[in-house]
Amino acid sequence: MPRVVDELKVELARKHAREASIKVSNGEFVVEASSRYLGWADKNQHKKRLDIVLFAHKSSATLEVAPHGLIGQTFDGDATAVDGAVDDYSADVVVTRAMGEGAIEGGAADYEIDAKNPFSTAFKYTRFHAEHASPRDLSTLTGVRRSVKGGAAAGGVEGATMEGDDVVDSVAPL
């Protein structure tokens, strides 16, 4: 049974003994986090992973301020996923270098906040306190583009999953 706090709805669920999830919704967006064991549990020391799924209840085209940032840019409703830079995981020791280059407007430094003020909302692409802001400008992105099902352009629901942006076909009510 969901719990409601102000405009937030929260639901905890145990899908089975090996998987639990939490869903949080505010009427515009839903975030679902599921804890799952990695495959071949005995070989993976029974480690778990956390899968996150985000989707919108309505098109970002209807919002005065379109979402932005590393995740928010996927909610533009264009049914196009843009894949940015990816790290090479073939070595025994991996040093992460990829920071969304090609899939986000600008570069990672454009999203940094003042280290002395970790709660700051000031950065180049901030949407905090904005009264109007358009979705990302797809023409400025240099990453690999793929058409995906879903998205407002395809009559579906905008979302972000492990398969890429705009992939959610339908929304189960919270």
Kinemage of the C-alpha trace (Angstrom):
@kinemage 1
@onewidth
@group {chain A} dominant
@subgroup {mainchain}
@vectorlist {calphas} color= white
{ca met a 1} P 0.000 0.000 0.000
{ca pro a 2} L 1.489 3.371 -1.029
{ca arg a 3} L 2.271 6.072 1.510
{ca val a 4} L 1.530 9.687 0.647
{ca val a 5} L 3.548 12.587 2.050
{ca asp a 6} L 2.517 16.011 0.734
{ca glu a 7} L 2.603 15.598 -3.080
{ca leu a 8} L 4.890 12.538 -2.968
{ca lys a 9} L 3.670 8.975 -3.202
{ca val a 10} L 6.058 6.259 -1.963
{ca glu a 11} L 5.630 2.513 -2.439
{ca leu a 12} L 7.884 -0.268 -1.160
{ca ala a 13} L 7.563 -3.699 -2.756
{ca arg a 14} L 9.201 -7.084 -2.520
{ca lys a 15} L 8.854 -8.715 -5.922
{ca his a 16} L 10.283 -11.971 -4.524
{ca ala a 17} L 12.849 -13.041 -1.921
{ca arg a 18} L 15.755 -11.808 -4.039
{ca glu a 19} L 14.383 -8.461 -5.214
{ca ala a 20} L 12.963 -5.370 -3.514
{ca ser a 21} L 12.035 -1.979 -4.939
{ca ile a 22} L 10.909 1.504 -4.022
{ca lys a 23} L 8.832 3.812 -6.232
{ca val a 24} L 8.551 7.547 -5.637
{ca ser a 25} L 6.150 9.706 -7.657
{ca asn a 26} L 5.211 13.371 -7.581
{ca gly a 27} L 2.525 13.338 -10.291
{ca glu a 28} L 4.960 14.431 -13.006
{ca phe a 29} L 7.795 11.905 -12.659
{ca val a 30} L 8.292 8.423 -11.230
{ca val a 31} L 11.597 7.040 -9.962
{ca glu a 32} L 11.868 3.312 -9.276
{ca ala a 33} L 14.934 1.730 -7.699
{ca ser a 34} L 15.200 -2.072 -7.566
{ca ser a 35} L 17.806 -4.082 -5.676
{ca arg a 36} L 18.704 -7.269 -7.541
{ca tyr a 37} L 21.338 -9.950 -7.107
{ca leu a 38} L 23.909 -10.202 -9.871
{ca gly a 39} L 23.581 -13.301 -12.039
{ca trp a 40} L 25.450 -16.420 -10.941
{ca ala a 41} L 25.184 -15.300 -7.303
{ca asp a 42} L 27.649 -17.887 -5.952
{ca lys a 43} L 30.359 -16.748 -8.381
{ca asn a 44} L 29.644 -13.069 -7.610
{ca gln a 45} L 29.807 -13.344 -3.802
{ca his a 46} L 26.037 -12.676 -3.680
{ca lys a 47} L 26.571 -9.039 -4.657
{ca lys a 48} L 23.613 -6.902 -5.620
{ca arg a 49} L 23.096 -4.158 -8.140
{ca leu a 50} L 20.743 -1.199 -8.003
{ca asp a 51} L 18.669 -0.631 -11.142
{ca ile a 52} L 17.065 2.790 -11.565
{ca val a 53} L 14.176 3.552 -13.928
{ca leu a 54} L 12.767 7.042 -14.444
{ca phe a 55} L 9.743 8.043 -16.460
{ca ala a 56} L 7.418 10.983 -16.897
{ca his a 57} L 3.664 10.912 -16.418
{ca lys a 58} L 3.319 13.644 -19.020
{ca ser a 59} L 5.372 14.957 -21.910
{ca ser a 60} L 8.156 17.388 -21.096
{ca ala a 61} L 6.726 19.466 -23.952
{ca thr a 62} L 3.903 20.417 -21.577
{ca leu a 63} L 6.291 21.591 -18.851
{ca glu a 64} L 7.281 25.259 -18.654
{ca val a 65} L 10.761 24.219 -17.535
{ca ala a 66} L 12.076 21.145 -19.353
{ca pro a 67} L 14.278 18.839 -17.249
{ca his a 68} L 18.022 19.112 -17.799
{ca gly a 69} L 21.242 17.776 -16.346
{ca leu a 70} L 22.803 14.385 -16.905
{ca ile a 71} L 19.506 12.525 -16.498
{ca gly a 72} L 16.970 15.228 -17.294
{ca gln a 73} L 18.229 15.661 -20.848
{ca thr a 74} L 16.807 12.249 -21.710
{ca phe a 75} L 13.300 13.626 -21.161
{ca asp a 76} L 12.986 15.604 -24.373
{ca gly a 77} L 10.392 13.350 -26.043
{ca asp a 78} L 12.242 13.071 -29.372
{ca ala a 79} L 12.527 9.236 -29.399
{ca thr a 80} L 16.288 9.597 -29.949
{ca ala a 81} L 18.851 8.159 -27.559
{ca val a 82} L 22.306 9.733 -27.694
{ca asp a 83} L 25.209 7.606 -26.492
{ca gly a 84} L 28.217 9.545 -25.232
{ca ala a 85} L 31.747 8.554 -24.353
{ca val a 86} L 32.215 5.127 -22.738
{ca asp a 87} L 35.124 3.922 -20.625
{ca asp a 88} L 37.183 0.869 -21.592
{ca tyr a 89} L 36.449 -1.881 -19.056
{ca ser a 90} L 38.715 -4.535 -20.605
{ca ala a 91} L 41.690 -3.839 -18.301
{ca asp a 92} L 42.140 -5.338 -14.838
{ca val a 93} L 42.199 -1.829 -13.358
{ca val a 94} L 39.754 0.709 -14.796
{ca val a 95} L 40.126 4.454 -14.408
{ca thr a 96} L 36.863 6.176 -15.237
{ca arg a 97} L 37.294 9.064 -17.666
{ca ala a 98} L 34.031 9.230 -19.627
{ca met a 99} L 31.768 11.984 -18.328
{ca gly a 100} L 28.841 12.113 -20.733
{ca glu a 101} L 30.792 13.765 -23.551
{ca gly a 102} L 28.747 13.744 -26.723
{ca ala a 103} L 25.465 12.884 -24.984
{ca ile a 104} L 25.067 16.072 -22.939
{ca glu a 105} L 24.981 19.731 -23.832
{ca gly a 106} L 28.361 21.228 -23.005
{ca gly a 107} L 30.941 19.372 -20.970
{ca ala a 108} L 31.131 17.957 -17.470
{ca ala a 109} L 32.718 21.167 -16.145
{ca asp a 110} L 29.534 23.053 -17.136
{ca tyr a 111} L 27.611 21.050 -14.506
{ca glu a 112} L 30.059 21.543 -11.629
{ca ile a 113} L 29.038 23.500 -8.577
{ca asp a 114} L 31.236 25.408 -6.144
{ca ala a 115} L 33.011 22.879 -3.907
{ca lys a 116} L 32.711 25.328 -1.007
{ca asn a 117} L 28.932 25.420 -1.468
{ca pro a 118} L 27.809 21.808 -2.131
{ca phe a 119} L 24.110 22.781 -2.021
{ca ser a 120} L 24.507 25.453 -4.671
{ca thr a 121} L 22.124 25.443 -7.628
{ca ala a 122} L 24.385 27.681 -9.725
{ca phe a 123} L 25.972 26.131 -12.814
{ca lys a 124} L 25.857 26.855 -16.553
{ca tyr a 125} L 22.740 24.802 -17.376
{ca thr a 126} L 20.847 25.272 -14.111
{ca arg a 127} L 17.038 25.084 -14.259
{ca phe a 128} L 16.521 25.966 -10.618
{ca his a 129} L 14.351 29.073 -10.252
{ca ala a 130} L 13.773 29.212 -14.043
{ca glu a 131} L 10.317 30.158 -15.271
{ca his a 132} L 10.832 28.800 -18.805
{ca ala a 133} L 13.443 26.505 -20.365
{ca ser a 134} L 13.350 24.386 -23.527
{ca pro a 135} L 14.529 20.753 -23.791
{ca arg a 136} L 18.095 19.950 -24.854
{ca asp a 137} L 19.234 21.029 -28.301
{ca leu a 138} L 19.821 17.705 -30.065
{ca ser a 139} L 21.745 19.417 -32.890
{ca thr a 140} L 24.577 20.317 -30.479
{ca leu a 141} L 25.220 16.732 -29.363
{ca thr a 142} L 28.057 14.793 -31.002
{ca gly a 143} L 27.349 11.313 -29.595
{ca val a 144} L 25.990 8.325 -31.491
{ca arg a 145} L 22.248 8.663 -32.100
{ca arg a 146} L 19.794 5.775 -32.090
{ca ser a 147} L 16.072 5.749 -32.646
{ca val a 148} L 14.228 4.208 -29.727
{ca lys a 149} L 10.655 3.199 -29.144
{ca gly a 150} L 8.547 5.328 -26.870
{ca gly a 151} L 8.983 9.021 -26.327
{ca ala a 152} L 6.390 11.686 -26.972
{ca ala a 153} L 7.315 11.778 -30.668
{ca ala a 154} L 6.300 8.109 -30.962
{ca gly a 155} L 3.166 8.452 -28.839
{ca gly a 156} L 4.792 6.755 -25.856
{ca val a 157} L 6.036 7.858 -22.467
{ca glu a 158} L 9.309 9.665 -21.892
{ca gly a 159} L 11.729 7.747 -19.721
{ca ala a 160} L 15.254 6.677 -18.975
{ca thr a 161} L 16.324 3.109 -18.378
{ca met a 162} L 19.411 0.961 -18.856
{ca glu a 163} L 18.488 0.674 -22.557
{ca gly a 164} L 18.683 4.448 -23.068
{ca asp a 165} L 16.403 7.426 -23.033
{ca asp a 166} L 12.807 7.418 -24.248
{ca val a 167} L 12.500 3.605 -23.999
{ca val a 168} L 9.511 3.264 -21.657
{ca asp a 169} L 6.463 1.894 -23.523
{ca ser a 170} L 3.837 2.207 -20.842
{ca val a 171} L 3.480 3.427 -17.306
{ca ala a 172} L 2.084 1.268 -14.529
{ca pro a 173} L 0.166 3.493 -12.136
{ca leu a 174} L 1.747 4.064 -8.763
